[in-house]
Amino acid sequence: MVNSLSSGARRVVVLGTGGTIAGRAASGGDNIGYTAGQVAVTDLLGGIDAPEGVLLEAEQVAQLDSKDMGFNVWLQLAQRCAFFLSEADVAGVVITHGTDTIEETAFFLQAVLAPSKPVVLTCAMRPASSLSPDGPQNVRDAIAVATTPGAQGVTVVCAGTVHGSLDVQKVHTYRPDAFSSGDAGPVGYVEEGEVRRLRDWPSLPMSRLAKILAMKAGDALRWPRVEVVTSHAGASGAIIDLLLQERTAGVAEPIRGLVLAATGNGTVHHALEAAALRAQDAGVAVLRATRCANGRILPKADDRLRDAGALTPVKARIALMLELIESPGAA
C-alpha cells in the first residue's frame, strides 16, 4: 500500500508485471544492456505524487521480461483488474508492463474485460537505472488517464500519448516514443497532467472473463495452440504441413488455429495459401491478418480464408484463441 486509505478518497491500483520500466543496468548510461523486471512496483511509485483526492495502491502480479509474457499471467492480471474495478472507490487500474508485448496484453484485457472503468498500461523504453528514465513520467501520465472522468476501456500510455488497445503497435526498437496507433490515431494526449481526448475510449459490448473463469473452474480451460506464419517472397507451405503432421502424431498440444501474417490487403503466397487451405480442410481455424502497419484487410467475395480486419497478426492470434476457447468445436 503506497498511501493509507481515507474516507471519501478514490483509489488507483497500480499492478506491476516487470519489464524495462522495472529494469536495471550496471551503469546509468546503459539503456539496452539491462535486466528487465528488477524493481518492485512499490519502488516505481516512489516520488510520484497522486492527484488531489486520489490514493495509490500497489500490487506485484508478476516480475518478468515482457517478451516472456504468457497466458497464465494474463489471466491473473484480468482477475486482479476485475476484482479492483468492482470496488466502488477504485477510479481505475494502472499496469506497469514491458514494451515488447504490451500491445498483446492490452488487447487481451480489453477483449476479456470490456471494462467500464479505465485500465491503463504503461511502460518505459529506458530502465529505471538510466540517467534519464522515461518510466516515472509515463506512470504519472497513466495515473492521470486512470483518474480522468468518463475514461473507460484499456489503453496504453507512453511518451504523453494515449493509445487504444485495439490499435496500438510498437513501431520503434529504442526511441522513448516507440508506439503508434496507425491510421486510427491516438485516443488523446496527456498534457501537464490533463488528458486532451481526440476520439472515443476503447469499448467492446461485453466481458468474456466470467465465461473463461467458469471454464477454468471446471478444468475445461485449455489455451488453444495458435501459431503465426508469415507470407513472404518465396514462401512455402512446409511449416504448415509440419504442424499438420503433429496433429496426427499425437502431440500433447496439437495446433488448433493458424494466423497468416499476410502481405498487403491480405494476400498470401500461393504455396502458403494452398497449405493453409489444407489445414482449414483438416479442421484448423485459419485467419489472415495484414503485415502492414496501417490500414485493414478489405474482404472480397471469393476469399476462401477469413480475415482479421484491422487486427495485427499477434492480436489476431489472441482473438482466434478466445474464439476457440468459447467455441471448442470450431476446430
C-alpha positions in Angstrom: 0.0 0.0 0.0 1.5 3.3 -1.0 -0.9 5.6 0.7 -3.2 4.9 3.7 -6.9 4.9 2.7 -9.0 7.8 4.0 -12.7 8.3 3.8 -14.1 9.7 0.6 -10.8 9.3 -1.4 -10.7 7.5 -4.7 -8.1 4.8 -5.3 -5.9 4.0 -8.3 -4.5 0.5 -8.1 -1.1 0.0 -9.8 -0.3 -3.6 -10.8 3.3 -4.4 -11.5 4.5 -7.0 -14.0 8.1 -6.1 -14.6 9.5 -5.0 -17.9 12.1 -2.4 -18.9 10.3 0.2 -16.6 11.4 -2.0 -13.7 14.8 -2.9 -15.2 18.4 -2.2 -14.0 21.7 -2.0 -15.8 25.2 -1.8 -14.4 25.6 1.8 -15.4 23.3 4.8 -15.8 24.4 5.3 -19.4 23.4 1.8 -20.5 19.9 1.8 -21.9 20.0 -1.5 -23.7 22.1 -3.9 -21.7 19.8 -4.0 -18.7 17.9 -6.8 -17.0 14.2 -6.3 -17.0 11.9 -6.9 -14.0 14.2 -6.0 -11.2 12.5 -3.1 -9.4 9.3 -3.6 -7.3 6.2 -1.7 -8.3 6.1 0.0 -4.9 9.6 1.4 -5.6 8.5 2.6 -9.1 5.9 4.7 -7.3 8.4 6.3 -5.0 8.4 10.1 -5.5 5.2 10.1 -7.6 2.5 12.2 -6.1 -1.1 11.1 -6.7 -3.6 13.7 -7.9 -5.5 15.5 -5.2 -8.1 13.2 -3.7 -6.6 10.1 -5.1 -4.7 7.3 -3.2 -2.3 5.0 -4.9 -2.2 1.3 -4.0 0.4 -1.1 -5.4 0.4 -4.9 -6.0 3.1 -7.0 -7.7 1.4 -9.5 -10.0 4.5 -10.7 -11.9 8.1 -9.7 -12.3 9.3 -10.7 -15.8 10.7 -9.5 -19.1 7.5 -9.0 -21.2 9.0 -11.0 -24.1 8.3 -13.9 -21.8 4.7 -12.9 -21.1 2.2 -15.8 -21.1 -1.5 -16.7 -20.7 -1.4 -17.6 -17.1 -0.1 -14.1 -16.2 -2.7 -12.6 -18.5 -5.5 -14.5 -16.7 -4.1 -13.4 -13.3 -4.0 -9.8 -14.4 -7.6 -10.0 -15.7 -8.8 -11.4 -12.4 -7.0 -8.7 -10.3 -8.3 -6.0 -12.6 -11.8 -7.3 -12.3 -11.5 -7.5 -8.6 -10.4 -3.9 -8.1 -12.6 -2.4 -10.8 -15.6 -3.9 -9.0 -14.9 -1.8 -5.9 -16.8 1.5 -5.8 -13.9 3.7 -4.6 -11.5 2.5 -7.3 -11.3 5.0 -10.2 -9.1 2.8 -12.4 -6.2 0.4 -12.7 -2.7 1.1 -13.9 -0.4 -1.7 -15.1 3.3 -1.3 -15.4 4.5 -3.6 -18.3 7.3 -4.3 -20.7 7.1 -2.8 -24.1 7.6 -5.9 -26.2 4.2 -7.5 -25.6 2.3 -4.6 -24.1 0.0 -4.3 -27.2 -0.9 -8.0 -26.8 -1.7 -7.7 -23.1 -3.8 -4.6 -23.7 -5.8 -6.3 -26.4 -6.3 -9.4 -24.3 -7.5 -7.4 -21.3 -9.9 -5.3 -23.5 -11.3 -8.5 -25.1 -11.9 -10.3 -21.8 -12.8 -7.5 -19.5 -14.5 -4.8 -21.7 -14.1 -2.6 -18.7 -16.4 0.4 -18.0 -13.6 1.9 -15.9 -10.1 2.7 -17.2 -7.3 0.1 -17.3 -4.1 1.9 -18.3 -1.0 0.1 -19.3 2.3 2.0 -19.2 5.9 1.2 -19.8 9.4 2.6 -20.5 12.0 2.3 -23.2 14.8 3.1 -20.7 15.4 1.1 -17.5 14.9 2.5 -14.0 18.7 2.8 -13.6 19.0 5.1 -16.6 20.4 8.6 -16.3 17.2 9.9 -17.8 14.5 7.2 -17.2 11.2 7.7 -19.0 9.2 5.5 -16.7 8.3 8.0 -13.9 6.6 10.4 -16.3 4.8 7.6 -18.1 3.5 6.4 -14.8 2.3 9.9 -13.9 0.6 10.2 -17.2 -1.1 6.8 -16.8 -2.4 7.8 -13.4 -3.8 11.0 -15.0 -5.7 8.9 -17.6 -6.9 6.5 -14.9 -8.5 9.4 -12.9 -10.0 11.1 -15.9 -13.8 11.5 -15.6 -15.6 9.3 -18.1 -12.5 7.3 -19.1 -13.1 3.6 -19.8 -11.6 0.6 -21.6 -8.0 -0.5 -21.9 -5.4 2.0 -23.1 -1.6 2.2 -23.4 0.1 5.4 -22.3 3.6 6.2 -23.4 5.5 9.4 -24.1 2.4 11.5 -23.4 0.2 9.7 -25.9 -2.9 7.6 -25.1 -3.3 4.7 -27.5 -6.3 2.5 -27.7 -5.8 -1.2 -27.0 -7.3 -2.3 -30.4 -4.9 -0.1 -32.4 -1.6 0.3 -30.5 1.6 -1.1 -32.0 5.2 -0.9 -31.0 6.9 0.6 -34.1 10.5 1.5 -32.9 13.2 -0.5 -31.3 14.6 2.0 -28.9 13.1 5.5 -29.0 11.1 6.6 -26.0 8.1 7.4 -28.2 8.0 3.9 -29.6 4.3 3.4 -30.2 1.7 4.2 -32.9 -2.0 3.8 -33.3 -1.7 3.6 -37.1 -4.2 5.4 -39.2 -6.8 5.2 -36.4 -4.8 7.7 -34.5 -4.4 8.0 -30.7 -7.2 8.4 -28.3 -5.6 11.5 -27.0 -2.6 13.1 -25.3 -1.6 13.8 -21.7 -0.6 17.4 -21.3 0.7 18.6 -17.9 -1.5 16.0 -16.1 -4.6 16.7 -18.1 -6.0 14.4 -20.9 -6.9 16.0 -24.2 -9.1 13.4 -25.8 -9.3 13.1 -29.6 -11.7 10.2 -30.1 -13.8 7.7 -28.2 -12.4 5.5 -25.4 -12.0 1.8 -26.4 -15.1 -0.2 -25.9 -16.5 -3.7 -26.5 -20.0 -4.8 -25.8 -19.4 -7.5 -23.2 -16.9 -9.1 -20.9 -15.8 -12.7 -21.5 -14.0 -13.1 -18.2 -16.8 -14.8 -16.3 -17.2 -17.5 -19.0 -13.4 -18.1 -19.1 -13.2 -18.4 -15.4 -16.1 -20.7 -15.3 -14.4 -23.0 -17.8 -11.2 -22.8 -15.7 -13.1 -23.8 -12.5 -14.4 -26.8 -14.3 -11.0 -27.8 -15.6 -12.2 -27.3 -19.1 -9.9 -24.3 -20.0 -7.1 -25.2 -22.2 -5.3 -22.4 -24.0 -5.6 -23.5 -27.6 -2.4 -23.5 -29.6 -2.5 -20.9 -32.4 0.6 -20.2 -34.5 1.6 -17.3 -36.7 3.1 -18.0 -40.1 4.4 -15.2 -42.3 3.8 -14.9 -46.0 6.8 -13.5 -47.9 8.6 -13.8 -51.2 9.5 -17.4 -51.8 7.3 -18.7 -49.0 6.3 -22.4 -48.9 3.7 -24.5 -47.0 6.4 -26.6 -45.3 5.8 -25.2 -41.8 2.1 -25.6 -42.0 2.4 -29.2 -43.3 4.7 -30.0 -40.4 2.2 -28.5 -38.0 -0.5 -30.7 -39.6 1.7 -33.8 -39.2 1.8 -33.1 -35.4 -2.0 -33.3 -35.3 -1.8 -36.9 -36.5 1.3 -37.8 -34.4 -0.5 -37.4 -31.1 1.5 -34.5 -29.7 0.2 -33.1 -26.4 -0.8 -29.7 -27.8 -1.7 -30.0 -31.5 -2.3 -26.9 -33.5 -5.9 -25.7 -33.4 -5.5 -22.3 -35.1 -3.3 -20.6 -37.6 -2.8 -16.9 -38.3 -1.3 -15.9 -41.7 0.7 -12.7 -41.5 -0.3 -11.7 -45.0 1.0 -9.1 -47.4 -0.9 -6.0 -48.5 -4.7 -6.5 -48.5 -4.5 -10.0 -47.0 -2.7 -11.6 -49.9 -0.8 -14.9 -49.3 1.9 -16.6 -51.4 0.2 -19.3 -53.5 2.2 -22.2 -51.9 1.4 -21.0 -48.4 -2.2 -20.4 -49.2 -2.5 -24.0 -50.6 -1.1 -25.3 -47.3 -3.4 -23.1 -45.3 -6.4 -24.4 -47.2 -5.3 -28.0 -46.4 -5.1 -27.0 -42.8 -8.5 -25.5 -42.9 -9.9 -28.6 -44.5 -8.3 -30.7 -41.7 -10.2 -28.7 -39.1 -7.7 -26.0 -38.2 -9.1 -22.5 -37.8 -7.3 -20.1 -40.2 -7.3 -16.3 -40.1 -5.5 -13.8 -42.3 -4.0 -10.6 -40.8 -2.1 -8.0 -42.7 1.6 -7.3 -42.1 1.1 -3.6 -43.0 1.3 -1.1 -40.1 -1.6 0.9 -41.4 -5.0 0.0 -43.0 -7.2 -3.0 -42.7 -8.0 -6.0 -44.9 -11.0 -5.3 -47.2 -12.6 -8.7 -47.9 -13.5 -9.9 -51.4 -16.5 -12.1 -52.3 -14.3 -15.0 -53.4 -12.0 -15.1 -50.3 -11.6 -18.7 -49.1 -9.8 -17.8 -45.9 -11.3 -15.4 -43.2 -9.6 -12.1 -42.5 -9.0 -10.3 -39.2 -9.8 -6.8 -40.5 -7.6 -4.2 -38.8 -6.0 -6.6 -36.3 -2.3 -7.2 -36.4 -1.1 -10.8 -36.6 -0.3 -11.0 -32.9 -3.7 -9.5 -31.9 -5.5 -11.8 -34.5 -3.9 -14.7 -32.7 -5.4 -13.7 -29.4 -8.8 -13.1 -31.0 -8.7 -16.6 -32.6 -7.6 -18.2 -29.3 -10.5 -16.6 -27.5 -12.9 -17.7 -30.2 -11.6 -21.3 -29.9 -12.0 -21.3 -26.1 -15.6 -20.1 -26.4 -16.4 -22.5 -29.3 -14.3 -25.6 -28.7 -15.9 -27.4 -31.6 -14.8 -24.8 -34.0 -11.5 -26.6 -34.7 
